[in-house]
Amino acid sequence: MKKLLLLSAVTSLVSSIAWGDTAFTGIRDNITPLEFTADMAPGVNLWNTLDAVCGAPADLGSETCWGNPRTTKAMITDMKNRGFKTLRIPVTWYNHMGSAPNYTIDRAWMDRVEEVANYAFDNDMYVIINIHHDDYDEGKYRSWLSPTYNRQNASIDQLRKVWTQIANRFKNYGDYLIFETMNEPRAVGTPQEWTGGNAEHRDVVNKLNLAAVNAIRATGGNNASRFIMTPQVGATGHAAIYDLEIPNNDNKVIVSIHNYGPFSFTLQQPGTNRWGTQQEIRNLQNDIKSYYDNFTSKGRAVVIGEWGAADKSNLADRVKYYEVFAEASKQYKVAPISWIYSYDRNSRTWKYPALEDAIFKTYGATNAVTVPGKIEAENYTSQSGVQNEGTSDVGGGQNIGYIENGDYSEYEIDVDTAGDYYVTFRVASNTSGGKIDVYSNGSKLGSVNVNNTGGWQNWRDVSKTLTLSQGKQKLRLVYVGSGGQGNYLLNINYIDIR
């Protein structure tokens, strides 16, 4: 028996597009809020990066101070190519702005935020920009945002001035850009910080949301009708259900919710690493259904801006959680934007692709690999029998292995120009090897032989010239070799087509 059978995944690369393909598209008048959020799904966060805080005043080096590398366009391209459609960019501003009365944001910081946003627009993605770690805390330098009556007026004044600056910088961008007024507004250090706040906190958050939305709208241009996300205290679902007031009853306001339930499984340490009983599944489904009952069933769009389960050496339970979460999100018409996923920005690899596969089991990706180009073998659109594993090949990441006679992996490709292509397979084998039969849309293009390379991680290149037609097509690799079940043939790390 195979150790694992993965039924589906998504492709790794997307065709090249011109700069800013979703940057300056204008405002679509013919799209409803629920159609809009459906098109956003699913998405990911660029966490612990532009929101990182390591003292103040800060320079551009703050981006890396929480351990992530400086963001590159290639990283965002990887996320898009995996199939994610939205990039939420958490941004902390307080350590990059001046003092009262103007609270002027450092130009270099604003430039960097826009630069990273354009990486996503280049990849035809939606972008969410917010105010993230600016919550008032006596121990933080110049932190300021507080949902208390004592600091209400000061917070509103600064919030208006900060959002006016951000909105003016981005006012010409189309509606693929979404503003989120605040991240998880809360009274830091109080007993109600993470329980949805008290009546005072929720009342002030409603006033803060109103001030932010009005400030954004007042800048005019596309901001007059841009979609804007607003949370309640802590971005908790129950606080939104009971007390969120939609500013001006604006139909372009999206409810912003975070869901890390159950906390004992998703984030609490040590908590529990087990999840998936029938009752636990029903609880999660009902939690997300409550957003439908109170919002989406009435036409009010919802984005779950953060969700996910931390690694506790429990991949199978996490995969099940992600499957259920994604299925319920789609069923109840909310857009899930995961905070916890398996992409490693240092190595630019997906460490546990089964986690993302669990999302794309519901949200199938349709992006095709551009040819000429490189296909990571683990990023198949469908397969039978193969398994992913870590590789020691140059660049690290994953390869596919445990391949037996008759197994296959399939990839969607988009060929720029019909003609002959030099196709290189990065392979390894510790047996007599086998043969890779290559098919395009069911027609056999040719075969390549793989011999023993001296080990399952001793990598070699084998190549074949194949003739490809122009346009999108399904490239299937069928693995052929002698021996019965358990007689593995070969491993593949990537396929390079030039």
N, C-alpha and C positions, 0 to 999 in steps of 0.2 A: 504494500500500500504506500502511496505517496504520503509524505508528512502533511501536506497541505494542498488543497485544490482551490486555486483562485479562479473565479469564474469570469471576472471582467476587470478591465482597468482602462486607462485613458492614454492618449498619445502624449509624447513629450515635447514636441516642437510645433510651432504655428508658423504659417506663412508670413513673410515679411510684409509690413505695411508702412505707409508713409508716416512721417513724424506727425504726432498730434492727431491721429485719426479720430479720436473721440474728444479732442480738446475743444475745438471751436465748431461744434455741430449745431449750436443754437438750442432753442427750447422746443421740444416736441409738444404741440398742442393736442395731438390726437392720441396720446398715451394716458391711460388711467393710472392712478397710484398703484393698484394691485398689479397691473401689467408691468409697470416700472420696476417694482421690487422683484417680480418673478424673473425679469430679465437680468437683475443683479445677481441672482443666486447661481452657484454658491460663491463665497468670497473668503479672503484671508486677511489677517492683520500683519502689519509690519511692526511687530511688537518690540519693546525695549530698545528702541532705536532713536527716532526723533523725539520720543517721549522720555528718554533717559535723562536723569538728573544727578549730577555729581558736583554739587557746589555751585556757587554763583558769585559774581557774574560768570557766564559761560561763553565759550566760543564754539566754533563748529566741531571741535573735538568732542563735545558732549554726546554726539551721535554714537560713539563707540565705547562710552565709559561704562556701559552695562554688559560689555562682552561681545556684542555683535560687531561684525566688520562694517566698514563704511558701505552703504548701499550702492549697488551698481545697477545699471539697466539690465545686465545679463541676469541678475537675481530675479528681478521682476518678470523678465521674460520667461524664466523657468516656472514661475508661479502661474503665469498665463498659459504657458504651454502644457502645464499639468491639467489645465481645464478650468481654473478659477477665473471668475469674471469680474470680481470686485476686489480692490485693494483698499482696506481701511488703514489710514496713516495716522496713528495717534501722535499728537504733537503737544509738547509742553512749551509754554511761551514765557512764563514769569521770569525765568533766568536769561531771557533774551530780549528784555524790554526795559525801557527807561522808567523813571519814577513819575509820580503825579506832577502835573495834571494831565499830561498827554499820553503817557505809557507807550512811548514810541517803540515799535518792534525793530530790532536790529535788521538792517537791510540785508546783510549777508545771510541771516537766518531765514528770512522770508524767501530769499532767492533759493536757498537750499531746499526748503519745503516745496517750492514750485518745481525745482529741478526733479525731485523724486516723484512728484505727482506726474510730471511729464513722462517719466519712465513708464508709468502705467498707461497714460493716454497713448503713448507710442504703440502700446500693445493692445489697443482697442478695448481698454478696461474702464469700468466705473471706478471712481475715486471718492473716498470719504475723508474729509479733513475735519479735525475736531480741536477742542481744548481739553487736554487730558489730565496732567498731574498738577494743575494750578490750584487745587483745593487748599483752603486756608489751614495752615498748621504753624503754630508758634515756633516750631523748630526749623522752619524752612525760610530761606531768604526770599523776601518779597512775594511769597505765596499769598493768595488774596481771595479766592472764590469761596464764599461761605453762605450756606442756606440758613442763616440765623437773622432774627430781627435786628440784633445789635450791629451786624455788619451788612445788612441788606442794601442800604443806600450806596455805600462805598463799592460793594460788589457789582451792583447794577451799573454804576457810573463807569467802572473799569471794563466791565463786560461789553458795554456799548462801544467803548473806544477801541477795544481790541478787535471785536468783530467788524467794526467799520473799516479798520485797516486791512484785515484779512479779506473781507468781501470786496473792497475796492481793488485789491491786487488781482483777484480772480474773477472779477465781474464779467469779463468777456468770454470766459469758458462756458461751454454748453452744459446741458443738463446731465451729462455723464459725471459731473462733479456735484457731490452732495456735501452740504455742511452739516455738522453735528454740534449743537450748541454747547454741550458739555459731555463729559465722559460718565462719571459716576458721582454726581454732586452729592455731598454728604457732610455732616458735621463731624469732622475728624476727631477721634478720641472719645466720642460720646457712646453711651450704651446702645444708642439707636443707629450707630454708623452703618452697620451692615444688615439691619433688619427693616429697612424701608423708612427709617426716620420717624419723627413724631409729626403732629399736626402743623407745628411751626415750620419745621424743615420742609414739608411738602408744600406748604403755602408759599414759602420764599422761592422754592425751585420753580413753581409755576410763574412767579413774577420774573425770575431770571430768564426763563425760556421766552417769555413775552418780550422782554427787553432785547434779547439777542435776535429773535426773529424780526422785530421791528427795525433794529439797526441794520440787519442784512438787507431787508426789503428796501430800506431808505436809500441804499447806495444805487439803486436803479439798475438799468441794463438787464442782463439775464438774471440778476439776483432778485428782481421783482417777482419772478415766478419760479425760482429754483426750488427743488425739493430740499427740505431741511429736516433733520432728525432731532427730536427732543426727548430726553429721558425724565423719569422721576427720580426720587432719592435712590442713590446707589445703582440706578438703572435696573432696579428690581421689578419683576413682572407684577407682583401684587400691589406695589405702590403705584404703578402706572394704571392698573385696572381700577383702583379705588379713588385715586386722587389726581391723576394727570389731567390738566386743563390744556386743550389744544389752543395755542395762541390765535386769537381772532377767528377761531373755527376754520382755519386755513386748510383747504383740501390738499395742499402741497406739503403739509407737515406729516412726517412719518414718525411713528412711535418707536423709540429706541429702547430695547430691552437687552439685558445680559442674563444668561441662564447657565449656571454651573451646578445644577442640581442632579443628583444629590451631592452636596458638598463633601460628604465623607468619602465619596468615591472619586470625585473629579479633582479636588485640590487639597483636601485636608491631609496633613502628614502627622502620624502615619495613616489615620483613617482606615479605610478598607480598600483592598485591591480587587474585590469581587463585585460584579454587577451582572444582572441579566435574568433574575427570576421573573416570572410572569407578573407579579405585583409591581416589581421595579419598572418593568417595561410599561405597564399601564399607568403608573404614576408619572413617568416622563411624558408619555403621550397625552395624558390629561392636562399636564402643565402647559404644554404647547397648545393644546386645544383651547385652553382658557384665553389665549390671545386671539384665536379665531372667534370665540363666542363674544368677546368684548370689543374687538377691533375689526379684524379683516372681514368677518361676515357682514359688517356694516359699511364696508368700503374704505376703512381707515387702514393704511398700509403699516406694516410692522417689519422692522429689521432687528434680528438678534445679532447685535454687533460683536458679542463675545460669547464663546462657548467652547467646550472641549474637556478632555480628561487627561491629566498629567500621567506621565510614564511611571508606573509602579511595578515594572517587570510583569505586566499583565496584558499583553497585546491582544489576546483573543477577547477579553472582556471589553477592552477599549474599542475594538473593531465592532463588536455588537452594539455598544453604546452609540457609536457614530452612525451605524446603519439605522438604528431606531430614530435617532435625532434627525437625521437627514430626511427619512421617510415621513416623519410627523411634520417637519417643517414644510415640506412640499405639499402634503395633504391639507395642511391648515393655512397655506398661502402666506408664510412668512419667509424672509430671506435670511439664511444662516451665514454668518461671517465668522469663521473659526479663529480662535486665538491660539489654540494648541494644535499643532500639526507637525509633520515629521521632516520638514525641509531644513537642512543644515546649511546656513549661508556661508559658513567657512569653507566647506568642501563642495558646496553647490550640488548636494545629493539629497535624495529622499530616503531617509534612513529606514522608515517603516512604511513602504508604499501601500501596504494593505489598509492602513488607516485612511489614506485618501481614497483608495479604491472603495471603501465603505461609503464614502460620500457620493462618489460617482456611480455607485450602483443605482442611486436614485437620480442624480443629476448627471446624466451621460454627457460626456464631452464630444464635440464634433470637430475639434481642431486637427488638421492634418499636418504631418511633417512635410516641410518644404524640401523638395529635391531639386538641385543638389543639397545635401544636408546629412546630419548624423542622427541616428535613432538609438536611444538607449534601450537595450533589449528588454528591460523590465517594464517599459512603458507601452505595453501592448494594448490594443483595444479589445481583444478577446484572446483566449488561449485554451488549450486542453492539456493538462498534465504537468506543465512546467511549474517550477517554484522559484521564487526570488531568494537570494542570499547575498550576504556581504562579500565584496571582492577585494583582493589585495592588489589588483591591477593598478597601474598608474592612474591617479585621479580618484581612486576609491569608489564608493557608491555601491551599487548592486549589480549582480549579473543574474541571469536565469540559469537554472540547472535542474538536476534530477530528471533529465530528459530521457524518455524511452521511445522505442520504435512506435511511430504513429502519432506522437504528440505534435502539437503545432503552437505557434504564436502568430498573431496577426496585427498589422499596423496600417493605419490610414496615412497615405502619402499624397502629396500634391506636386506633380512633376511640372516644372516650368516649361520645359521644351522637350518634345519627343526626340529620342535618339538613343545611342549606346552610352551606357554608364558603367564606370568601373566600381564594382560593389565589393567592399572589403568587410569580411566578418571577423570580429575579434573573438577567438575561440580558445578553448582549453579542453583537454581530455586526458583521463588516466586509464582508458581502456583502448580497445581497437578503434574507437571513434565511430563515425557514421557519415551520413550524407544529409545535406540540406537541400531539399527541393523547393524552388522559389516559384510562387504563383502570383499573378496579378489578376484580380477579378475572376478567378477560377481558371485562368489559362496558364499553363506551365511555361515559365521563361527559361529555366535551366536548372542545373544542379552544381553543388560544390562539395568536394570531399573533405572531411576532417579526419586527420590521423591522430595518433597518440602524441601528446605534446610533453609527456613526462610528469603530469600532475594536473589536478583540477584547477589550480591557480597558476599554472605555467602557460602564459598567454602567447598566442601566435596569431598572425594575420593570414587569412586565406582569401583569395580574391577571384572574381569572375566578372567578365564583361556581359552585361545583360541589356536588352533593348526594352526601353520603357516608353509607353505612349504618354501623351500630354494629358494633364488634368488629374483630378482626384481619383484614387483607386485604392483597393485593399490589397496590401502586400502580405501574403501568407507564407510563412516558413514551415514546411512539413519535415519532420525529423525521421530519418530512415536508418535502420541498422539491425544487425542480428541480435538474437537473444531475447529472452522473455522478460517478464516483469521484474524490476529491480536491477536489470542490466543497463546501467546508465550509459548514454552515448557521449555526451559533450556538454559543455557550458558555453554560453554566449554573453559577452559583455556589451557589445554594441555593433551596429551595422552602419558603415559609412558609405554613402553613395555620392560619387563625384563624376 
